[in-house]
Amino acid sequence: MNKFTLDKESARLIVLQRIELLQSFQKKLRKLFGRYIFSNFFLKFFVNTNQIGEKYFYIMKKEYETIENEVKFSNKKYLSIGGGLGGLELIINMETKNNFFYFIEKNYVSKKVKYGWDDKNLEAYNNLQLVEKFLTKNGMNINKFKIYDFDTNNFPNEKFDFIISLYSLDYHYDFNIYLEYLKKISNDQSKIIFDTIRADYFKNIFKNVKIIQSVDNTVHKSKRIICSEFI
Ligand SMILES: C[S@@+](CC[C@H](N)C(=O)[O-])C[C@H]1O[C@@H](n2cnc3c(N)ncnc32)[C@H](O)[C@@H]1O
């Protein structure tokens, strides 16, 4: 398998979650007409589903390679926080055996897409029905995952081996929103992986903080860190 199967609606969502999937003419349109008109009008017409299925697979495979050595195990429980459509978890599922995936995401699409820090954590770009459809269409058994809506406050109450949040937790909104919950659902072996621009700050929160990737070619200049053992 070297591409994801997806429908037009899911393709439009992925483009909002992963800006690098836009072609350069689409980026120009977005600049010219503004984010609101672009997201609500142009994206309805200018989305090449096939191409996005291929590119999204490629990007997620590359992301997987950054964490592969840390997460490639069988019989584990994974929690994805803000995982978007779940492309990364699909790849982990393909590469490993007998794992279970939990997802916490939001179930709405903001009117105006913002790509920066979201103080109040009001922004979201997802549709949980489409996440379920996308995961099952691409080979994840319906009995192997559960999806939770962040806004219902009903979160999974399990101990997780891996908690993964790419470009979501502490990249778009404050880690502290999840702090107490993460303490509850982790143990000293749990690994928490996320992207942040303040890696050092987490040395006061966790006993172990390891930088596994530095992204210097964007305005955010973030680090991908893997943390364990709350202090
Ligand atoms: C930039 S996208 C990244 C998606 C995916 N992790 C990826 O790398 O493609 C950020 C995601 O975080 C989600 N999100 C925003 N606030 C959230 C929250 N409090 N809990 C879980 N997900 C959230 C958004 O809906 C969006 O899908």
The ligand as an SDF file (V2000), in Angstrom:
LIG
                    3D

 27 29  0  0  0  0  0  0  0  0999 V2000
   -2.5550   20.7970   12.7140 C   0  0  0  0  0  0  0  0  0  0  0  0
   -3.7470   19.5240   12.9490 S   0  0  0  0  0  0  0  0  0  0  0  0
   -2.6690   18.1200   13.0690 C   0  0  0  0  0  0  0  0  0  0  0  0
   -3.3580   16.8290   12.7310 C   0  0  0  0  0  0  0  0  0  0  0  0
   -2.4590   15.5800   12.7740 C   0  0  0  0  0  0  0  0  0  0  0  0
   -1.8740   15.3750   14.0800 N   0  0  0  0  0  0  0  0  0  0  0  0
   -1.3740   15.6490   11.7290 C   0  0  0  0  0  0  0  0  0  0  0  0
   -0.1960   15.7040   12.1230 O   0  0  0  0  0  0  0  0  0  0  0  0
   -1.7090   15.6370   10.5510 O   0  0  0  0  0  0  0  0  0  0  0  0
   -4.2610   19.7900   14.6380 C   0  0  0  0  0  0  0  0  0  0  0  0
   -5.4460   18.9020   15.0530 C   0  0  0  0  0  0  0  0  0  0  0  0
   -5.7210   19.1180   16.4450 O   0  0  0  0  0  0  0  0  0  0  0  0
   -7.1340   19.0270   16.6500 C   0  0  0  0  0  0  0  0  0  0  0  0
   -7.4430   19.6220   17.9610 N   0  0  0  0  0  0  0  0  0  0  0  0
   -7.5930   20.9270   18.2890 C   0  0  0  0  0  0  0  0  0  0  0  0
   -7.8300   21.0430   19.6130 N   0  0  0  0  0  0  0  0  0  0  0  0
   -7.8240   19.7820   20.1360 C   0  0  0  0  0  0  0  0  0  0  0  0
   -7.9810   19.2470   21.4600 C   0  0  0  0  0  0  0  0  0  0  0  0
   -8.1770   20.0170   22.5230 N   0  0  0  0  0  0  0  0  0  0  0  0
   -7.8980   17.9000   21.6190 N   0  0  0  0  0  0  0  0  0  0  0  0
   -7.6800   17.0800   20.5550 C   0  0  0  0  0  0  0  0  0  0  0  0
   -7.5220   17.5400   19.2930 N   0  0  0  0  0  0  0  0  0  0  0  0
   -7.5840   18.8690   19.0900 C   0  0  0  0  0  0  0  0  0  0  0  0
   -7.7010   19.7140   15.4100 C   0  0  0  0  0  0  0  0  0  0  0  0
   -9.0510   19.3550   15.1700 O   0  0  0  0  0  0  0  0  0  0  0  0
   -6.7480   19.2070   14.3150 C   0  0  0  0  0  0  0  0  0  0  0  0
   -7.2130   18.0280   13.7030 O   0  0  0  0  0  0  0  0  0  0  0  0
  1  2  1  0
  2  3  1  0
  2 10  1  0
  3  4  1  0
  4  5  1  0
  5  6  1  0
  5  7  1  0
  7  8  2  0
  7  9  1  0
 10 11  1  0
 11 12  1  0
 11 26  1  0
 12 13  1  0
 13 14  1  0
 13 24  1  0
 14 15  1  0
 14 23  1  0
 15 16  2  0
 16 17  1  0
 17 18  1  0
 17 23  2  0
 18 19  1  0
 18 20  2  0
 20 21  1  0
 21 22  2  0
 22 23  1  0
 24 25  1  0
 24 26  1  0
 26 27  1  0
M  CHG  2   2   1   9  -1
M  END
$$$$
